[in-house]
Amino acid sequence: MVAVLGAALLAVPVAARAQVSVLTPMVEEREARPGEAYTGAIRLLNSSSEPQEVKLYLTDYVFHADGRSEYGEPGSEARSNARWLTVNPAYLVLPPKTEQPVHYTVAVPSASPAPLVGSYWSMVMVEVIPPGSVESSRAPADPKKQELGVRTAIRYGVQVVTHIGATGEHALEITGTQAITEPGGARALRFDVVNTGERAYRPRISVEVYDQTGAAVAKEASERGLLYPGTSLRQEFRLGTLAAGTYKALVVVDTGGDQVFGGQFTLQF
């Protein structure tokens, strides 16, 4: 689940947390071809006893292995589908104890400057408008009643992903390999996986570690979330209390395509 937290300085009192949640998955994926259109829905729930105002808007979205996430202007990234995406309504008032869908349409262009290949994505932000804020339709009639304060704006980000048919190369790089000794003496292997291809995938990553005699001394595996072209993730495997020495690590990454990627690394603890 992707939850986006942001803070803003507004001329409103600190508001109580709004009880609005998103019921649909935080990643909405579909395959489509150029010229096709499809629809979907983001289901919202107001679990509070008061009406809640909600706005929805688009951003681009990329993330990096070092923990940075970027929410750019819609359509600013080369693989953004934000210009294909419309959300209706972009503003609504959820009655108390009510669930309601917000519909979206993705219209894949039939022609573009470059052929459409692989995966394209953007993010629909769902943000609650605090009562009494300058954005609220229920703002105080007397502006003097507004006070300067700091509020935390809680936003949900729903990733809308369009895969162009079955097209797009699966490719990756493994970088930044580190052999780590943790406090207490436990060993770990850390590295980054970069999607250098054209299609998004959910990597299944495994490692086997061998000592100098060739005996297997550690084996771990992990399944990760959707990794987009040009984005990266950091993977860390804890290997237990290995003795000091030199080891070989075989890292394998299965992207679900026709190829399995891997590399062999020397670890010195």
C-alpha positions as CSV (number, residue, x, y, z in Angstrom):
1,M,0.0,0.0,0.0
2,V,1.4,3.4,-0.9
3,A,0.5,6.2,1.6
4,V,1.8,9.7,0.9
5,L,2.3,12.1,3.8
6,G,2.7,15.8,3.2
7,A,2.7,18.9,5.5
8,A,1.4,22.4,4.6
9,L,1.2,25.7,6.4
10,L,-2.3,27.0,6.1
11,A,-4.4,29.7,7.7
12,V,-6.6,27.2,9.6
13,P,-6.6,25.7,13.0
14,V,-5.1,22.2,13.4
15,A,-7.9,19.9,12.3
16,A,-8.8,16.5,13.5
17,R,-7.9,13.5,11.4
18,A,-10.5,12.8,8.7
19,Q,-11.8,9.3,8.6
20,V,-11.6,8.7,4.9
21,S,-9.9,5.5,3.5
22,V,-9.3,4.0,0.1
23,L,-10.7,0.5,-0.3
24,T,-9.3,-0.4,-3.7
25,P,-5.8,-1.6,-4.2
26,M,-3.1,1.0,-4.3
27,V,-1.9,-0.2,-7.7
28,E,-4.4,-0.5,-10.5
29,E,-2.9,-2.3,-13.6
30,R,-4.3,-3.0,-17.0
31,E,-3.1,-4.0,-20.4
32,A,-4.2,-1.9,-23.4
33,R,-3.1,-1.2,-27.0
34,P,-2.7,2.2,-28.7
35,G,-6.2,3.6,-29.5
36,E,-7.9,1.7,-26.8
37,A,-9.6,3.1,-23.6
38,Y,-10.6,1.5,-20.4
39,T,-12.2,2.5,-17.1
40,G,-11.8,1.8,-13.4
41,A,-12.9,3.0,-10.0
42,I,-11.3,4.1,-6.8
43,R,-13.6,3.3,-3.9
44,L,-13.7,5.7,-1.0
45,L,-15.1,5.1,2.5
46,N,-16.1,7.8,5.0
47,S,-16.2,6.0,8.3
48,S,-16.8,9.1,10.4
49,S,-20.1,10.6,11.5
50,E,-19.5,13.9,9.6
51,P,-19.5,14.7,5.9
52,Q,-16.0,14.8,4.4
53,E,-14.7,16.8,1.5
54,V,-12.3,15.0,-0.8
55,K,-10.3,16.2,-3.8
56,L,-8.5,14.0,-6.4
57,Y,-5.7,15.1,-8.6
58,L,-2.9,13.6,-10.7
59,T,0.9,13.6,-10.3
60,D,3.8,11.7,-11.8
61,Y,5.6,9.2,-9.6
62,V,9.2,7.8,-9.5
63,F,11.2,6.3,-6.6
64,H,14.8,5.5,-5.9
65,A,16.7,2.9,-3.9
66,D,18.0,5.5,-1.5
67,G,14.4,6.2,-0.3
68,R,13.6,9.3,-2.4
69,S,10.2,9.6,-4.0
70,E,9.3,12.3,-6.5
71,Y,5.8,13.5,-7.4
72,G,6.3,15.6,-10.5
73,E,3.8,17.6,-12.6
74,P,1.5,15.2,-14.5
75,G,3.0,14.3,-17.8
76,S,6.5,15.5,-17.0
77,E,8.0,12.0,-16.9
78,A,8.8,10.3,-20.2
79,R,6.7,7.2,-19.2
80,S,3.8,9.1,-17.6
81,N,0.3,8.2,-18.6
82,A,-1.2,11.2,-16.8
83,R,-2.2,12.9,-20.0
84,W,-4.3,9.8,-20.9
85,L,-6.1,9.8,-17.6
86,T,-9.2,11.6,-16.5
87,V,-10.9,11.3,-13.0
88,N,-14.5,12.1,-12.4
89,P,-15.4,13.7,-10.1
90,A,-12.3,15.5,-9.0
91,Y,-14.1,16.9,-5.9
92,L,-16.8,15.3,-3.8
93,V,-18.5,15.4,-0.4
94,L,-18.7,11.9,1.2
95,P,-21.8,11.6,3.4
96,P,-21.2,10.0,6.9
97,K,-20.8,6.2,7.0
98,T,-20.8,6.0,3.2
99,E,-18.8,4.2,0.5
100,Q,-18.6,5.8,-2.9
101,P,-16.7,5.1,-6.2
102,V,-14.7,7.7,-8.1
103,H,-14.4,6.6,-11.7
104,Y,-11.4,7.1,-14.0
105,T,-10.8,6.6,-17.7
106,V,-7.5,5.9,-19.4
107,A,-7.5,6.6,-23.2
108,V,-4.3,5.4,-24.8
109,P,-3.4,7.6,-27.8
110,S,-3.5,5.9,-31.2
111,A,-0.5,7.9,-32.3
112,S,2.5,9.5,-30.5
113,P,5.9,11.0,-31.4
114,A,7.5,7.6,-30.5
115,P,6.0,4.1,-30.6
116,L,4.3,3.2,-27.3
117,V,6.2,0.2,-25.8
118,G,6.2,-1.3,-22.3
119,S,4.7,0.3,-19.2
120,Y,3.3,3.8,-18.4
121,W,2.0,5.1,-15.1
122,S,1.1,8.0,-12.9
123,M,-0.6,8.5,-9.6
124,V,-4.1,9.6,-8.5
125,M,-3.8,11.5,-5.2
126,V,-6.8,11.3,-2.8
127,E,-6.7,14.1,-0.3
128,V,-9.2,15.1,2.4
129,I,-9.9,18.8,2.7
130,P,-10.0,19.9,6.3
131,P,-13.2,21.7,7.4
132,G,-12.6,25.4,7.7
133,S,-9.6,25.5,5.4
134,V,-9.4,27.9,2.5
135,E,-10.2,25.0,0.1
136,S,-13.3,23.9,1.9
137,S,-16.7,24.9,0.8
138,R,-17.5,25.0,4.5
139,A,-14.9,27.7,5.2
140,P,-15.8,30.2,8.0
141,A,-17.9,33.1,6.7
142,D,-15.7,35.5,8.7
143,P,-12.1,35.3,7.6
144,K,-11.0,36.8,11.0
145,K,-12.0,33.5,12.6
146,Q,-9.3,31.7,10.7
147,E,-6.1,31.2,12.6
148,L,-2.6,30.5,11.5
149,G,-1.6,26.9,12.2
150,V,0.2,23.9,10.9
151,R,-1.7,20.8,9.7
152,T,-0.6,17.5,8.4
153,A,-2.3,16.7,5.1
154,I,-2.7,12.9,4.7
155,R,-2.9,11.8,1.1
156,Y,-3.4,8.4,-0.4
157,G,-1.7,7.7,-3.7
158,V,-3.2,5.2,-6.1
159,Q,-0.9,4.1,-8.9
160,V,-2.6,3.7,-12.3
161,V,-0.5,1.6,-14.6
162,T,-1.0,0.9,-18.3
163,H,1.0,-1.9,-20.0
164,I,1.0,-1.7,-23.8
165,G,-0.1,-5.2,-24.6
166,A,2.7,-7.7,-23.8
167,T,5.4,-5.3,-25.2
168,G,8.5,-4.0,-23.4
169,E,11.9,-5.4,-22.6
170,H,12.7,-6.8,-19.2
171,A,16.1,-5.6,-18.1
172,L,17.9,-4.7,-14.9
173,E,21.2,-3.9,-13.2
174,I,22.5,-4.9,-9.8
175,T,24.6,-2.2,-8.2
176,G,26.1,-1.0,-5.0
177,T,26.8,-4.5,-3.5
178,Q,27.9,-4.3,0.2
179,A,28.9,-6.9,2.7
180,I,27.7,-5.6,6.1
181,T,28.5,-6.6,9.7
182,E,25.6,-5.6,11.9
183,P,25.8,-4.7,15.6
184,G,26.1,-8.0,17.4
185,G,28.1,-9.6,14.6
186,A,25.3,-10.7,12.2
187,R,26.2,-10.5,8.5
188,A,24.1,-9.0,5.7
189,L,24.2,-8.4,2.0
190,R,22.8,-5.2,0.6
191,F,22.5,-4.1,-3.1
192,D,20.3,-2.1,-5.4
193,V,18.2,-3.3,-8.3
194,V,17.6,-0.9,-11.1
195,N,14.9,-1.5,-13.8
196,T,16.8,-0.5,-17.0
197,G,14.1,-2.0,-19.3
198,E,10.8,-0.8,-20.8
199,R,8.3,-2.8,-18.7
200,A,7.4,-2.8,-15.0
201,Y,7.7,-6.1,-13.1
202,R,7.6,-7.5,-9.6
203,P,11.1,-8.9,-9.0
204,R,11.6,-12.2,-7.1
205,I,15.1,-11.9,-5.6
206,S,17.1,-14.7,-4.1
207,V,20.6,-15.2,-2.9
208,E,22.8,-18.2,-2.1
209,V,26.0,-17.8,-0.2
210,Y,28.9,-20.3,-0.3
211,D,32.1,-20.5,1.8
212,Q,35.6,-21.1,0.4
213,T,35.0,-24.9,0.4
214,G,31.9,-24.4,-1.9
215,A,29.5,-25.3,0.9
216,A,26.2,-23.4,1.0
217,V,26.0,-21.4,4.2
218,A,23.0,-19.1,3.7
219,K,20.0,-18.9,1.4
220,E,17.3,-16.2,1.4
221,A,14.5,-14.9,-1.0
222,S,12.2,-11.9,-1.2
223,E,9.3,-10.8,-3.5
224,R,9.1,-7.1,-4.1
225,G,6.5,-4.7,-5.4
226,L,6.1,-3.2,-8.8
227,L,9.4,-1.8,-10.1
228,Y,8.9,0.7,-13.0
229,P,11.4,1.5,-15.8
230,G,14.0,3.9,-14.5
231,T,13.2,3.3,-10.8
232,S,15.2,1.3,-8.3
233,L,14.9,-0.6,-5.0
234,R,17.2,-1.5,-2.2
235,Q,17.4,-5.2,-1.1
236,E,19.0,-6.4,2.1
237,F,19.4,-10.1,3.0
238,R,20.4,-11.0,6.6
239,L,22.8,-14.0,6.4
240,G,23.2,-14.9,10.1
241,T,26.4,-15.2,12.1
242,L,28.9,-16.2,9.4
243,A,32.5,-16.5,10.5
244,A,35.0,-13.9,9.3
245,G,36.3,-14.7,5.8
246,T,35.6,-14.6,2.1
247,Y,32.4,-15.9,0.6
248,K,30.7,-16.1,-2.8
249,A,27.2,-14.8,-3.2
250,L,25.0,-15.8,-6.2
251,V,22.1,-13.3,-6.6
252,V,19.2,-14.2,-9.0
253,V,16.4,-11.9,-10.0
254,D,13.3,-13.3,-11.7
255,T,11.3,-10.6,-13.4
256,G,8.6,-12.9,-14.8
257,G,9.8,-12.5,-18.3
258,D,11.7,-14.9,-20.6
259,Q,15.0,-14.2,-18.9
260,V,16.3,-14.6,-15.4
261,F,19.0,-12.2,-14.3
262,G,21.8,-12.7,-11.8
263,G,25.3,-12.0,-10.7
264,Q,28.1,-13.5,-8.6
265,F,29.8,-11.3,-6.0
266,T,32.6,-11.8,-3.5
267,L,31.9,-10.9,0.1
268,Q,34.5,-10.2,2.6
269,F,33.5,-10.1,6.3
